[in-house]
Amino acid sequence: MTFFPSFTTLFPLLFLISTILLLGNAFPVHYNHPILHRHPHFATHNYRDALTKSILFFEGQRSGKLPSNQRMSWRRDSGLSDGSAMHVDLVGGYYDAGDNVKFGFPMAFTTTMLSWSVIEFGGLMKGELQNAREAIRWGTDYLLKATAHPDTIYVQVGDAKKDHACWERPEDMDTPRSVFKVDVNAPGSEVAAETAAALAAASLVFRRSDPTYSHILVRRAIRVFQFADKHRGSYSNALKPFVCPFYCSYSGYQDELLWGAAWLHKATKNPMYLNYIQVNGQILGAAEFDNTFGWDNKHVGARILLSKEFLVQKVQSLHDYKGHADNFVCSLIPGASSAQYTPGGLLFKMSDSNMQYVTSTTFLLLSYAKYLTKSHTVVNCGGTTVTPKRLRTIAKKQVDYLLGDNPLKMSYMVGYGPRYPQRIHHRGSSLPSIAVHPGKIQCSAGFSVMNSQSPNPNILVGAVVGGPDQYDRFPDERSDYEQSEPATYVNAPLVGTLAYLAHSFGQL
């Protein structure tokens, strides 16, 4: 008996064929695309869009005189007399997060990580490369001003306690723009060495596109590192009432000295820095089991960076850093380590701005995977072989969670995806813009907005907030700075990660 399929049997098949044909017209197939051959599976996210937005965010954090090509148009000039309290020019730079203080320590780390993002993955960024360079330059222009006087670094503008007592737009701020510095009498090796790292890393970014600027950056980096190393001391001691508890250095300055030396070795190729690392590495904590990488502790970053010198550049004397880097990787493997993950799968390090550790860790995993691939090596975690592909899978899963693959179906990047935080802890974003409300909003008047449930009127596109708690919960409360505040150092490493993912899935 011949079987004639009914319409109900055929309909799903016809629908599928027509859908494929429609999609084929909407998204033309590009044959012989080598990247798509490597990743034939479908990308659940538009990493290119996320990359664009992750860089755009920095324009919303700018202090100083804004350029004519400013894209975050609800912002205006601010802090135009910064530095005048000490008769120096400290106009420019970035506000670190949702307040109006310029903290030099996290600003320098942000600049280092933006630079590393471009050094590793800038070749994949296409049209976004220039925007990334501009974000770096906005930081380095300021750091050059902050280090203009030998053996002195201006490390902060603004009194954090007085700033936090107000909820006002940066364009309106009338709190004291106090200036704080480290020098020979009040040293600050961690902020000095991080500033040297930022200048050195950025010199590599501009080496071809602006060799004159690159040379200025590396010369200054050498001088600043010399000051950091020669006059040792913690800026948290010298400036405790002003930098603590905001950006107190809890890990000491040894990690920054190792990190700074690693970047100067990379930027100058002067054997002096390699020798410094070989002689001082152990004393500076190269082998310590501290596996949290962020604005305070740089040990893990230094290990990964120096492992590249061994794996890719074949500097045999840095052999140990492969083992140190492997220890970090092994500490993260889900199910095979003590690393904590939320039920939804997010790496969870701490309740205050946890997402900064997610973005820094994923960047390190992708960078290390790149070095392992180039050197045809793997990681051995107690008998378990961990391949570069596995590291990339772990990193992608973290980024996908951040972009919306989580129990709340919430993107933790503002302006990306259909659902994202509406009430971020950010003064400029939460208050009406100058264009909408030209009149000054006084210091305490803004708190009625801060405490309200109304969504922020100005979208700080690309801002990544602190993120959910250890149980994947996110209240989206403006007063909850631990979970709802964005920061420059959360976005900086994500720029490199998103460039890699966008390229891998043929979106760039």
C-alpha positions as MATLAB code, in Angstrom:
seq = 'MTFFPSFTTLFPLLFLISTILLLGNAFPVHYNHPILHRHPHFATHNYRDALTKSILFFEGQRSGKLPSNQRMSWRRDSGLSDGSAMHVDLVGGYYDAGDNVKFGFPMAFTTTMLSWSVIEFGGLMKGELQNAREAIRWGTDYLLKATAHPDTIYVQVGDAKKDHACWERPEDMDTPRSVFKVDVNAPGSEVAAETAAALAAASLVFRRSDPTYSHILVRRAIRVFQFADKHRGSYSNALKPFVCPFYCSYSGYQDELLWGAAWLHKATKNPMYLNYIQVNGQILGAAEFDNTFGWDNKHVGARILLSKEFLVQKVQSLHDYKGHADNFVCSLIPGASSAQYTPGGLLFKMSDSNMQYVTSTTFLLLSYAKYLTKSHTVVNCGGTTVTPKRLRTIAKKQVDYLLGDNPLKMSYMVGYGPRYPQRIHHRGSSLPSIAVHPGKIQCSAGFSVMNSQSPNPNILVGAVVGGPDQYDRFPDERSDYEQSEPATYVNAPLVGTLAYLAHSFGQL';
ca = [
       0.000    0.000    0.000;
       1.418    3.411   -0.980;
       1.679    5.900    1.887;
       0.629    9.486    1.114;
       1.733   11.840    3.888;
      -1.003   14.095    5.230;
      -0.720   17.887    5.399;
      -0.229   17.684    9.188;
       2.735   15.377    8.627;
       4.234   17.552    5.899;
       3.639   20.955    7.515;
       6.558   20.876   10.013;
       8.920   19.803    7.217;
       7.676   22.507    4.835;
       7.904   25.092    7.606;
      11.499   24.056    8.372;
      12.538   24.249    4.697;
      10.950   27.680    4.221;
      12.574   28.952    7.420;
      15.998   27.764    6.245;
      15.473   29.485    2.883;
      14.364   32.709    4.548;
      17.295   32.689    6.957;
      19.609   31.937    4.080;
      18.465   35.148    2.412;
      18.610   37.174    5.617;
      22.046   35.897    6.593;
      23.977   35.001    3.438;
      26.341   32.082    3.830;
      30.015   32.964    3.385;
      31.722   29.862    2.080;
      35.372   29.019    2.795;
      35.391   31.104    5.961;
      38.211   29.601    8.018;
      36.890   30.911   11.343;
      33.440   29.401   10.877;
      35.042   26.073   10.060;
      36.733   26.171   13.443;
      33.489   27.006   15.263;
      30.646   25.476   13.243;
      28.213   25.772   16.172;
      25.894   28.757   16.318;
      26.823   31.730   18.497;
      24.073   32.483   20.987;
      25.281   36.068   21.405;
      26.251   39.022   19.286;
      29.766   39.372   20.668;
      30.559   42.103   18.167;
      27.737   44.274   19.504;
      28.886   43.575   23.070;
      32.476   44.499   22.110;
      31.368   47.831   20.629;
      29.379   48.618   23.766;
      32.095   47.486   26.192;
      34.429   50.125   24.699;
      31.750   52.824   24.372;
      31.229   52.596   28.151;
      34.577   54.309   28.755;
      33.273   57.486   27.128;
      30.634   57.664   29.849;
      33.380   57.584   32.498;
      35.475   60.399   31.027;
      36.473   63.345   33.152;
      37.748   66.615   31.709;
      37.118   68.421   28.431;
      35.167   66.077   26.158;
      36.175   65.857   22.471;
      33.955   66.750   19.536;
      33.591   63.070   18.604;
      32.188   62.128   22.043;
      29.536   59.461   21.404;
      28.036   59.229   24.912;
      26.249   62.511   24.292;
      24.427   62.899   27.630;
      27.790   63.569   29.300;
      29.396   67.039   29.376;
      32.728   68.561   30.480;
      33.625   68.121   34.160;
      36.540   68.508   36.558;
      38.106   71.262   34.467;
      40.106   72.676   37.387;
      41.341   69.311   38.675;
      44.872   69.615   40.043;
      44.649   73.323   40.802;
      44.693   72.577   44.555;
      48.378   71.646   44.070;
      49.031   73.934   41.067;
      49.267   71.031   38.618;
      47.181   70.023   35.588;
      45.216   66.875   36.394;
      42.325   67.469   34.005;
      41.124   64.332   32.234;
      41.278   60.652   33.063;
      38.406   58.458   34.224;
      35.950   58.308   37.088;
      36.452   54.760   38.314;
      32.839   53.748   38.877;
      29.583   55.425   39.914;
      31.071   58.356   41.812;
      33.099   61.425   40.817;
      36.518   60.644   42.301;
      39.574   59.920   40.168;
      41.462   57.093   41.871;
      44.869   56.583   40.252;
      45.412   52.971   41.346;
      42.383   51.381   39.606;
      42.698   53.864   36.698;
      46.225   52.621   36.017;
      45.114   48.969   36.225;
      42.225   49.708   33.851;
      44.720   51.201   31.385;
      47.055   48.205   31.706;
      44.226   45.758   31.031;
      42.793   47.724   28.109;
      46.307   47.727   26.658;
      46.767   43.985   27.229;
      43.383   43.407   25.561;
      44.647   45.225   22.455;
      48.106   43.597   22.568;
      46.599   40.082   22.594;
      43.435   40.534   20.533;
      43.640   43.963   18.867;
      44.452   42.317   15.541;
      40.921   40.877   15.585;
      39.103   44.094   16.521;
      38.780   45.590   13.022;
      36.775   48.838   13.265;
      36.792   48.803   17.067;
      40.599   48.941   17.312;
      40.695   52.720   16.961;
      38.010   53.144   19.628;
      39.980   50.872   21.963;
      43.148   52.889   21.317;
      41.285   56.105   22.124;
      40.050   54.609   25.409;
      43.650   53.723   26.302;
      44.972   57.130   25.303;
      42.391   58.891   27.485;
      43.948   57.003   30.393;
      47.616   57.404   29.435;
      47.299   61.132   28.694;
      46.156   61.532   32.292;
      48.828   59.199   33.714;
      51.507   61.247   31.923;
      50.175   64.357   33.675;
      50.089   62.519   37.020;
      53.766   61.513   36.651;
      55.096   64.755   35.143;
      57.264   65.525   38.194;
      60.097   63.038   38.932;
      59.681   60.866   42.060;
      56.097   62.097   42.490;
      52.784   60.618   41.396;
      49.473   62.385   41.864;
      47.320   59.402   42.748;
      43.881   60.825   43.516;
      41.659   63.807   42.784;
      38.626   64.253   45.024;
      37.861   63.499   48.655;
      35.990   60.194   48.493;
      34.160   60.594   51.806;
      32.872   64.053   50.871;
      32.089   62.956   47.315;
      30.072   59.984   48.572;
      28.067   62.292   50.854;
      26.592   63.833   47.694;
      24.614   62.344   44.828;
      25.351   64.761   41.997;
      26.346   64.756   38.358;
      30.073   65.120   37.614;
      29.191   68.258   35.642;
      27.722   69.801   38.845;
      30.162   68.595   41.465;
      31.128   71.136   44.068;
      32.794   68.830   46.582;
      36.492   69.487   47.311;
      38.783   68.392   44.472;
      41.581   67.609   46.892;
      44.780   66.238   45.331;
      46.783   63.416   46.910;
      50.284   62.322   45.930;
      53.004   59.808   46.723;
      56.652   60.834   46.712;
      60.020   59.997   48.300;
      58.758   60.917   51.772;
      55.399   59.145   51.421;
      56.037   56.291   48.952;
      53.441   54.204   47.164;
      55.119   51.337   45.359;
      51.927   49.558   44.320;
      50.336   52.579   42.620;
      53.701   53.622   41.137;
      54.500   50.160   39.733;
      50.960   49.780   38.366;
      51.282   53.174   36.678;
      54.604   52.026   35.183;
      52.887   48.832   33.969;
      50.109   50.874   32.328;
      52.537   53.206   30.546;
      54.732   50.300   29.405;
      51.801   48.202   28.155;
      50.300   51.183   26.340;
      53.651   51.921   24.684;
      53.299   48.560   22.914;
      49.794   49.479   21.718;
      51.052   52.686   20.067;
      54.416   51.363   18.854;
      53.356   51.254   15.197;
      50.443   53.706   15.067;
      52.173   56.534   16.984;
      55.889   55.770   17.607;
      56.597   59.205   19.110;
      53.861   58.803   21.725;
      54.956   55.212   22.348;
      58.493   56.408   23.066;
      57.221   59.034   25.537;
      55.195   56.359   27.334;
      58.040   53.852   27.676;
      60.554   56.483   28.845;
      58.117   57.585   31.535;
      57.381   53.974   32.506;
      61.096   53.339   33.104;
      61.378   56.390   35.357;
      58.203   55.621   37.314;
      59.188   51.987   37.902;
      62.568   53.116   39.183;
      60.778   55.320   41.728;
      58.446   52.436   42.730;
      61.333   50.049   43.322;
      63.812   52.425   44.903;
      61.408   54.042   47.375;
      59.451   51.081   48.658;
      56.343   51.499   50.743;
      52.578   51.108   50.540;
      50.406   54.022   49.545;
      47.800   52.612   51.930;
      50.100   53.602   54.777;
      51.029   57.013   53.408;
      47.478   57.988   52.383;
      45.359   55.699   54.556;
      42.606   58.200   55.512;
      41.986   59.048   51.845;
      42.455   55.820   49.862;
      41.038   53.384   52.414;
      38.667   51.596   52.451;
      37.995   52.492   48.804;
      41.179   51.307   47.081;
      43.300   50.153   49.980;
      46.094   47.844   48.865;
      45.535   44.606   50.772;
      47.964   42.456   48.798;
      50.989   44.699   49.398;
      53.216   46.105   46.662;
      55.311   43.033   45.820;
      52.832   41.845   43.182;
      52.900   45.216   41.404;
      56.719   45.252   41.352;
      56.746   41.837   39.638;
      53.914   42.868   37.278;
      55.544   46.213   36.463;
      58.903   44.563   35.771;
      57.183   42.008   33.504;
      55.621   44.795   31.430;
      58.877   46.753   31.238;
      60.694   43.609   30.124;
      58.070   43.204   27.400;
      58.147   46.870   26.342;
      61.912   47.520   26.453;
      63.549   44.090   25.978;
      66.232   45.487   28.292;
      67.910   42.443   29.963;
      67.928   44.433   33.209;
      64.223   43.678   33.737;
      64.545   39.971   32.996;
      67.385   39.848   35.485;
      65.235   41.733   38.013;
      62.461   39.142   37.613;
      64.881   36.223   37.942;
      66.520   37.644   41.076;
      63.387   38.972   42.787;
      60.570   36.753   41.491;
      60.330   34.459   44.493;
      60.692   37.279   47.027;
      57.923   39.178   45.219;
      55.550   36.210   45.505;
      55.737   34.580   42.085;
      54.786   31.162   43.476;
      52.139   32.179   46.008;
      48.770   30.450   45.779;
      46.663   33.584   45.494;
      44.388   33.045   42.541;
      42.323   36.237   42.500;
      43.299   38.730   39.804;
      42.018   42.299   39.955;
      42.902   45.930   40.668;
      44.623   44.977   43.944;
      46.413   41.672   43.364;
      48.437   41.240   40.152;
      50.313   38.019   40.929;
      48.224   35.824   38.617;
      48.446   38.331   35.776;
      52.221   38.466   36.124;
      52.410   34.652   36.050;
      50.348   34.385   32.869;
      52.257   37.241   31.204;
      55.647   35.729   32.071;
      54.518   32.238   31.035;
      54.100   33.693   27.527;
      57.773   34.667   27.534;
      58.631   31.024   28.214;
      55.990   29.324   26.033;
      56.051   31.636   23.008;
      59.310   33.608   23.223;
      61.217   30.561   24.554;
      62.888   32.425   27.452;
      64.029   29.273   29.274;
      64.843   31.030   32.541;
      61.115   31.707   33.011;
      60.226   28.006   32.874;
      58.743   28.080   36.390;
      56.025   30.514   35.326;
      54.378   27.809   33.214;
      53.896   25.828   36.439;
      52.671   28.907   38.319;
      50.178   29.670   35.524;
      49.040   26.023   35.451;
      48.321   26.180   39.194;
      46.002   29.115   38.562;
      44.198   27.280   35.754;
      43.800   24.146   37.869;
      42.274   26.225   40.665;
      39.375   27.106   38.349;
      38.332   23.823   36.753;
      34.670   23.268   37.728;
      34.218   20.127   39.782;
      37.949   19.464   40.069;
      38.944   22.419   42.241;
      37.872   24.468   45.210;
      36.609   27.280   42.969;
      33.096   28.404   43.842;
      30.447   28.662   41.144;
      26.843   29.804   41.491;
      24.082   27.243   40.771;
      23.752   28.914   37.357;
      27.464   28.443   36.653;
      29.049   31.852   37.327;
      32.506   31.952   38.903;
      31.989   33.495   42.339;
      34.928   35.081   44.142;
      33.331   37.659   46.428;
      30.106   39.552   47.011;
      31.471   43.023   46.193;
      31.689   43.529   42.421;
      32.201   39.842   41.662;
      31.937   40.399   37.911;
      35.373   42.066   37.882;
      36.911   38.668   38.718;
      34.803   36.963   36.058;
      36.034   39.340   33.341;
      39.672   39.303   34.476;
      39.711   35.503   34.787;
      38.136   34.870   31.373;
      40.690   37.167   29.757;
      43.557   35.274   31.401;
      42.086   31.921   30.326;
      41.781   32.988   26.677;
      45.262   34.529   26.659;
      46.794   31.429   28.230;
      44.905   29.200   25.775;
      46.500   31.224   22.980;
      50.020   30.704   24.377;
      49.415   26.988   24.957;
      48.164   26.580   21.377;
      51.184   28.382   19.928;
      53.562   26.196   21.939;
      51.595   22.947   21.417;
      51.312   22.358   25.159;
      48.541   21.575   27.634;
      47.876   21.895   31.369;
      48.032   18.897   33.682;
      45.750   19.175   36.701;
      46.479   16.226   38.978;
      46.401   13.687   36.172;
      43.636   15.417   34.210;
      44.722   16.966   30.918;
      43.235   20.390   30.327;
      43.470   21.557   26.715;
      43.381   25.117   25.342;
      39.943   24.253   23.926;
      38.693   23.457   27.432;
      39.939   26.826   28.704;
      38.136   28.593   25.859;
      34.933   26.686   26.638;
      35.100   27.721   30.311;
      35.756   31.357   29.357;
      32.915   31.437   26.806;
      30.464   30.013   29.320;
      31.308   32.805   31.772;
      30.854   35.504   29.138;
      27.588   33.949   27.954;
      26.314   34.001   31.542;
      27.257   37.693   31.786;
      25.410   38.436   28.529;
      22.170   36.698   29.548;
      22.535   32.897   29.697;
      21.652   32.748   33.389;
      18.672   31.849   35.602;
      17.294   35.417   35.487;
      17.839   35.739   31.707;
      19.432   39.073   32.616;
      22.290   40.665   30.707;
      24.696   42.261   33.179;
      25.906   44.628   30.463;
      23.749   47.749   30.300;
      22.243   48.274   26.851;
      22.960   44.735   25.633;
      20.100   42.295   25.083;
      16.385   42.671   25.872;
      16.772   42.686   29.682;
      19.519   44.466   31.610;
      19.919   46.445   34.878;
      17.770   49.595   34.923;
      18.880   51.181   38.214;
      22.649   51.069   38.229;
      24.570   52.745   41.052;
      25.936   55.612   38.974;
      25.402   59.305   39.612;
      25.583   60.603   36.047;
      23.394   57.833   34.647;
      20.701   58.134   37.336;
      20.197   61.924   37.304;
      18.667   63.920   34.437;
      21.287   64.999   31.901;
      22.406   68.619   31.452;
      20.475   68.718   28.157;
      17.248   67.761   29.937;
      17.876   69.653   33.188;
      20.368   72.499   32.626;
      19.987   73.822   36.174;
      22.367   72.629   38.892;
      21.250   69.670   41.005;
      22.560   70.271   44.520;
      24.619   67.810   46.557;
      21.837   66.234   48.606;
      18.959   66.850   46.166;
      20.025   63.857   44.088;
      19.410   61.360   46.889;
      15.656   61.427   46.206;
      16.511   59.944   42.797;
      19.122   57.569   44.229;
      16.537   56.104   46.623;
      13.748   55.891   44.052;
      12.660   52.905   41.983;
      12.620   54.866   38.704;
      14.928   53.555   35.968;
      18.042   55.580   35.143;
      17.237   58.139   32.418;
      20.697   58.007   30.805;
      21.749   54.621   29.473;
      25.408   54.002   30.324;
      25.784   51.701   27.324;
      28.258   48.867   27.834;
      28.581   49.229   31.599;
      29.039   45.855   33.315;
      27.724   45.879   36.875;
      28.925   43.960   39.945;
      26.514   41.171   39.091;
      24.430   38.570   40.902;
      25.053   37.059   44.330;
      26.246   33.511   44.975;
      22.712   32.194   44.374;
      22.284   33.993   41.011;
      20.009   36.648   42.565;
      20.090   40.278   41.422;
      17.743   42.837   43.002;
      18.528   45.725   40.578;
      18.599   48.248   43.424;
      20.431   51.540   42.875;
      21.616   51.691   46.499;
      23.217   48.239   46.198;
      26.691   49.287   45.058;
      28.109   45.766   45.520;
      25.886   44.352   42.775;
      24.692   47.370   40.808;
      27.788   49.544   40.372;
      29.836   49.399   37.162;
      33.586   50.084   37.094;
      36.243   50.666   34.452;
      38.323   47.685   35.588;
      35.336   45.347   35.100;
      35.141   46.276   31.403;
      38.835   46.577   30.546;
      39.714   42.844   30.309;
      36.313   42.046   28.784;
      37.253   44.094   25.702;
      39.911   41.555   24.722;
      37.704   38.578   25.517;
      34.809   39.863   23.404;
      37.136   40.616   20.488;
      38.320   36.991   20.553;
      34.763   35.585   20.748;
      33.408   37.891   18.026;
      36.252   36.852   15.725;
      35.899   33.151   16.557;
      32.248   33.155   15.532;
      32.824   35.068   12.321;
      31.192   38.269   13.592;
      34.267   40.431   12.947;
];
